């Protein structure tokens, strides 16, 4: 277990503004195999002492989301009453040197200071720009921003469309100093014929509208929220087709614990409103609902969705492993998160079966 650095806890600091208030209680639900719901992995992990905020075997997601546990948590964060509270012992806060997890958007940049936002440049684009010697230009809705190669402090203090591409990172401001995470405009870098979209909020979609509403409620410290959760992680099963001796789910698998029938459909009913769904547990390709989601999901169903899962790859079909790649508008996780782009299913399956991947070499059930 990683040791939490010795840094002042949230309970020791002055009342935070919304700029440094944890956003998870306004965005996220994590549902484990027993149905217990927590707001984040730091709530009861990393030697913390948080207790579940509800259980999906007893109540619906909507009832838990605005139930007493979530309401008390939002109130404690808004009022900064964090002494003897799990959020007052937050490992994420300490690791980030006194910064709570920020509000999450489906974009590839985040607030830096004042008017400045920053994010890593896609590696392929960065190599191309470096080798070509052509300056990389930043566009907003197809229009070039006016002040490239600006000093970073000027970007922070003045904004106004100033930006800098520097050592693999983009530092930028918008022309009107609005928040590019939520203003609904599209940003991309261009270098010659190569373009690199930076992730954009599709504001008019259900998930976009839900995010904007959640953000307003987060900024205002609303306790009983109208927005739905925008990030859900679900551990739906411990069943697997491979017996790995070191698997953390081996003991859970022996208990044969399961969700009640209503839970997974309840999660999937939230899909149009999510920016992130992570499907954990066992081998998801054994689950009919999971395969149906993978087979039938279309980007227009939710253009803001990042969909992650962890799979051993052995049940990916021959058709899926052909030269046709997993659609780039879906977001998958094979032992590591991929924000965008494709993975070659045939290559991943061969790597896992041969033990060449970073995952431990599996032993098949016989």
Rosetta blueprint (number, residue, H / E / L):
1 X L
2 X L
3 X L
4 X L
5 X L
6 X L
7 X L
8 X L
9 X L
10 X H
11 X H
12 X H
13 X L
14 X L
15 X L
16 X L
17 X L
18 X H
19 X H
20 X H
21 X L
22 X L
23 X L
24 X H
25 X H
26 X H
27 X L
28 X E
29 X E
30 X E
31 X E
32 X L
33 X L
34 X L
35 X L
36 X E
37 X E
38 X E
39 X L
40 X L
41 X L
42 X L
43 X L
44 X L
45 X L
46 X L
47 X L
48 X L
49 X L
50 X L
51 X L
52 X L
53 X L
54 X E
55 X E
56 X L
57 X L
58 X L
59 X L
60 X L
61 X H
62 X H
63 X H
64 X H
65 X H
66 X L
67 X L
68 X H
69 X H
70 X H
71 X H
72 X H
73 X H
74 X H
75 X H
76 X H
77 X H
78 X H
79 X H
80 X L
81 X L
82 X L
83 X L
84 X L
85 X L
86 X H
87 X H
88 X H
89 X H
90 X L
91 X H
92 X H
93 X H
94 X H
95 X H
96 X L
97 X L
98 X L
99 X L
100 X L
101 X L
102 X L
103 X L
104 X L
105 X L
106 X L
107 X L
108 X L
109 X L
110 X E
111 X E
112 X E
113 X E
114 X L
115 X L
116 X E
117 X E
118 X E
119 X E
120 X E
121 X L
122 X L
123 X H
124 X H
125 X H
126 X H
127 X H
128 X H
129 X H
130 X H
131 X H
132 X H
133 X L
134 X L
135 X L
136 X L
137 X E
138 X E
139 X E
140 X E
141 X L
142 X L
143 X E
144 X E
145 X L
146 X L
147 X E
148 X L
149 X L
150 X L
151 X L
152 X H
153 X H
154 X H
155 X H
156 X H
157 X H
158 X H
159 X L
160 X L
161 X L
162 X E
163 X E
164 X E
165 X E
166 X E
167 X L
168 X L
169 X E
170 X E
171 X E
172 X E
173 X L
174 X L
175 X L
176 X L
177 X L
178 X L
179 X L
180 X L
181 X L
182 X L
183 X L
184 X L
185 X L
186 X L
187 X E
188 X E
189 X E
190 X E
191 X E
192 X L
193 X L
194 X E
195 X E
196 X E
197 X E
198 X L
199 X L
200 X L
201 X L
202 X L
203 X L
204 X L
205 X L
206 X H
207 X H
208 X H
209 X H
210 X H
211 X H
212 X H
213 X H
214 X H
215 X H
216 X H
217 X H
218 X H
219 X H
220 X L
221 X L
222 X L
223 X L
224 X L
225 X L
226 X L
227 X L
228 X L
229 X L
230 X L
231 X E
232 X E
233 X E
234 X E
235 X E
236 X L
237 X L
238 X L
239 X L
240 X L
241 X L
242 X E
243 X L
244 X L
245 X L
246 X L
247 X L
248 X L
249 X L
250 X H
251 X H
252 X H
253 X H
254 X H
255 X H
256 X L
257 X L
258 X L
259 X L
260 X L
261 X L
262 X H
263 X H
264 X H
265 X H
266 X H
267 X H
268 X H
269 X H
270 X L
271 X H
272 X H
273 X H
274 X L
275 X L
276 X E
277 X E
278 X E
279 X E
280 X E
281 X L
282 X L
283 X L
284 X H
285 X H
286 X H
287 X L
288 X H
289 X H
290 X H
291 X H
292 X H
293 X H
294 X H
295 X H
296 X H
297 X L
298 X L
299 X H
300 X H
301 X H
302 X L
303 X L
304 X L
305 X L
306 X E
307 X E
308 X E
309 X E
310 X L
311 X L
312 X L
313 X L
314 X L
315 X L
316 X L
317 X L
318 X L
319 X L
320 X L
321 X L
322 X L
323 X L
324 X L
325 X L
326 X L
327 X L
328 X L
329 X L
330 X L
331 X L
332 X L
333 X E
334 X L
335 X L
336 X L
337 X E
338 X L
339 X L
340 X L
341 X L
342 X L
343 X L
344 X L
345 X H
346 X H
347 X H
348 X H
349 X H
350 X H
351 X H
352 X H
353 X H
354 X H
355 X L
356 X L
357 X L
358 X L
359 X L
360 X L
361 X L
362 X L
363 X L
364 X E
365 X L
366 X L
